[in-house]
């Protein structure tokens, strides 16, 4: 499976993608997956809901300027990885899975990096059966929150509404090289889910 195209984000252009669902989807259970290649040591936002600078209006997955991967509310750090994402020559695969219906706290939020479930230096599990603000009927963004604009490339962006998946749904280990490589996601995306492969280059609004 070959990825043909990606989308470049340049912070100097204040560029980002945005979408507002017409109605709320499942705010307890979802999966976000993407391949990313960073080009600068900045705050690189992968996926966010940003409508206000408080807990009711912000939730985001991003690679911070310290190179660690975070999933936070405005003042709550739900997850910070022990592993850094900082190689500008490499593509990396990141998968975030939310399932607040789980009774075990560590099963409610998981992050995979190149196929491996990550350990964390900070972890605050969402309350069981709680609705987080992502997947509400509000603006969601790729490449930005507040004044933080991404520098880098993104491709194979999947958001799966209503299903908690692990990294094996989107990637696999190359049996010859041992490297983690992409594979086509074959499942459903749910009510508010989406898939972006950036194959349409007909114009800037494609």
C-alpha positions in Angstrom: 0.0 0.0 0.0 1.6 3.3 -1.2 0.6 6.7 0.0 0.7 9.0 -3.0 0.3 12.5 -1.5 0.5 14.5 1.7 -0.5 18.0 2.7 2.2 20.5 3.9 1.4 22.9 6.7 3.4 26.1 7.1 2.9 28.1 10.2 3.9 31.3 8.3 0.7 30.9 6.3 -1.5 30.4 9.3 -2.9 27.4 7.4 -5.2 24.8 8.9 -8.2 22.6 8.0 -11.5 23.0 9.8 -14.9 21.3 9.9 -18.0 21.7 11.9 -20.3 18.6 12.1 -24.0 19.3 11.7 -24.6 17.2 14.9 -22.7 15.6 17.7 -21.3 12.1 17.2 -20.0 9.7 19.8 -18.1 11.8 22.4 -17.2 8.7 24.5 -15.6 6.5 21.9 -13.5 7.4 18.8 -10.2 6.9 17.1 -7.9 9.4 15.4 -5.0 8.2 13.2 -2.5 10.1 11.0 1.0 9.9 9.5 3.1 13.0 10.3 6.5 14.4 9.3 7.6 17.4 11.2 9.7 20.2 9.7 10.3 22.5 12.6 10.5 22.4 16.4 7.0 24.0 17.0 3.7 23.1 18.6 2.3 20.9 15.8 -1.4 20.3 16.3 -2.7 17.1 14.8 -6.4 17.3 15.8 -8.3 19.7 18.0 -11.6 21.2 18.9 -11.1 24.8 19.7 -13.9 27.2 20.3 -12.9 28.8 23.6 -9.8 29.1 25.9 -11.3 26.9 28.6 -12.1 23.3 29.4 -15.5 23.5 27.7 -14.1 24.7 24.4 -10.7 23.1 23.8 -9.3 19.5 23.5 -6.3 18.8 21.4 -3.8 16.2 20.3 -0.4 17.8 19.4 3.3 17.4 19.4 4.7 20.1 21.7 7.9 22.1 21.1 9.5 19.8 23.6 8.9 17.0 21.1 6.6 15.0 23.4 3.1 14.1 22.3 0.2 15.5 24.3 -3.5 15.1 24.5 -4.9 17.9 26.7 -7.8 20.1 27.6 -7.1 23.8 28.2 -5.6 23.1 31.6 -5.8 19.3 32.0 -3.1 17.0 30.7 -4.8 13.8 29.9 -1.7 12.2 28.4 1.9 13.0 27.8 4.2 10.4 26.2 7.6 9.3 27.4 8.7 9.0 23.8 9.6 12.0 21.6 8.7 12.6 18.0 11.5 14.7 16.6 13.1 13.1 13.5 12.6 15.6 10.6 13.7 12.9 8.1 11.1 10.3 9.1 7.4 9.8 8.8 5.7 8.8 12.1 2.3 7.1 12.7 0.2 8.3 15.6 -3.0 6.8 16.8 -5.1 8.1 19.7 -8.0 6.0 21.0 -10.7 7.2 23.4 -13.2 4.9 25.1 -14.5 6.3 28.3 -16.9 3.4 28.7 -14.0 1.2 29.9 -14.0 0.4 33.6 -10.1 0.2 33.7 -8.7 3.7 33.7 -5.7 2.9 31.4 -8.1 1.5 28.8 -10.0 4.8 28.4 -7.2 6.6 26.6 -4.4 5.0 24.6 -1.7 6.4 22.2 0.2 4.4 19.7 3.4 5.5 18.1 4.6 3.5 15.0 2.5 0.6 16.1 3.6 0.5 19.8 1.4 1.4 22.7 3.1 4.2 24.5 3.9 4.7 28.2 3.3 8.1 29.7 5.0 10.5 32.0 1.6 12.1 32.7 -1.8 10.5 32.5 -5.2 11.6 33.8 -7.9 9.2 32.7 -11.3 10.8 31.7 -14.1 9.9 34.1 -15.9 6.7 33.1 -18.7 7.3 30.6 -17.9 11.0 30.3 -18.4 12.9 27.1 -15.3 14.8 26.0 -15.7 17.9 23.8 -14.2 16.4 20.6 -17.0 15.1 18.2 -19.5 17.7 19.4 -21.3 19.9 16.9 -18.6 22.5 17.0 -15.6 23.5 14.9 -12.7 21.0 14.8 -9.3 21.7 13.3 -6.3 20.0 11.9 -3.1 22.0 12.0 -4.0 24.6 14.5 -5.3 25.6 17.9 -5.2 29.2 19.3 -1.9 30.8 17.9 -0.2 27.5 17.3 0.1 26.5 13.6 1.7 23.3 12.5 4.9 23.0 10.5 5.1 19.7 8.7 3.3 17.2 6.5 0.2 15.1 7.2 -1.3 12.2 5.3 -3.7 9.2 5.8 -5.8 11.1 8.3 -8.6 8.9 9.7 -11.2 9.8 12.3 -13.4 6.9 13.3 -16.6 7.9 15.2 -17.9 5.4 17.7 -15.2 2.7 17.5 -12.0 2.3 19.6 -9.2 0.9 17.4 -5.6 0.1 17.9 -2.7 0.9 15.4 -3.0 -2.4 13.6 -6.2 -1.1 11.8 -4.0 1.5 10.0 -0.5 0.0 9.8 1.6 -3.1 10.0 5.2 -4.3 10.4 7.1 -4.9 7.2 8.3 -8.5 7.4 11.4 -7.8 5.4 12.6 -4.6 7.2 10.8 -4.7 10.5 9.6 -1.1 9.9 6.1 0.1 10.7 4.3 0.9 7.4 0.9 2.1 6.5 -2.0 -0.1 5.4 -5.4 0.9 4.1 -8.1 1.2 6.7 -11.0 -1.0 5.7 -13.6 -0.3 8.3 -16.5 2.2 8.6 -15.9 5.8 9.8 -19.2 6.3 11.6 -21.5 9.4 11.7 -18.9 12.2 11.9 -15.9 10.2 10.8 -13.7 11.1 7.8 -10.7 10.0 5.8 -8.2 12.5 4.2 -5.6 11.3 1.7 -5.2 14.6 0.0 -5.4 13.1 -3.5 -7.5 16.0 -4.9 -5.1 18.7 -5.9 -7.4 20.5 -8.3 -7.4 23.7 -6.2 -6.7 25.1 -2.8 -10.2 24.3 -1.5 -10.3 20.7 -2.7 
